[in-house]
């Protein structure tokens, strides 16, 4: 089985049991993203790529840790030898930090408001990066919204100011307001990710009440001339109820802007706990379309240096996930 097919099947499952020797060094917990609110996750790599799986002792998949990171993934009568990767913060080789682990908005797929982990202080964030700087090639910041979109941006820019001393590229993913792209660029950010989340405005309005779909698209359009092609990204969640045609249209529109879409399989959580993860077959169909759309637009995910596209653990990424 080639890597893209195997990874699609793993992402469609989303979980694994973790057995064998102690693996605390390799476990990650999250207050944002697809693993938020779960019992932790691990990153498994086998030379061809990397995948992140949430730990669930009821999962049909199993990773046996042999010690020192060496591991065997047991799935579908296959024994796949590879490694558990050490975590810097949240993922391998990045200091990926949730600045504010709570949110005044209530997007239906998101666990952040329920977790309500609060806001980290500037001193806490600086200390976190200092502890892992020798294990990190970049810094990534994401955040909920504690008081308002504008106030959150102002606080994140203060965080950026404290982190510039580490001389690592910084990627930022927050909900944008008018002029956010320009201000983040002026603050020294290397890459941005503003998330359209849903394939259509109607679906976004249903899933993210109170937030503006148009604001995200405007910020993405503003970002490409500032940060450059291959350094502006946008999550598109697969499994919210969109059709393949709607997903493909959204992917095409993002690529035409010079934005690299991040196709994120839905993690059924929050108000969508009754939904299903997208099938491996669907993920592979959209992966093929995604690959062609990026190529037609002259975009290359391999040039990303921060955040999800650089990590690849939660998504199939054209150019990085190869046969």
Protein Blocks (a to p, Z undefined) as FASTA:
>chain_A
ZZklmmmmmmmnopacdehjdfklmpccdfedjkgoiabdadddehjaccdddddfkbfb
dcddebghiacddeehiacdddddddfehpahiacddfblcdfbdcfkbcklmnonojad
fklmmmmmmmmmmmccbdcdddddfkbmklmmmmmmmmmmmmmmnopacdddddddehkl
mmmmmnopabdcddekiabfklmmmmmghiafklmmmmmmmmmmmnoghiaccdddehih
pafklmmmmmmmmmmnopacdddddddehjllmpccddfklmmmmmmmmmmmmmmnopaf
klpcghjllnommpccehjlcZZ
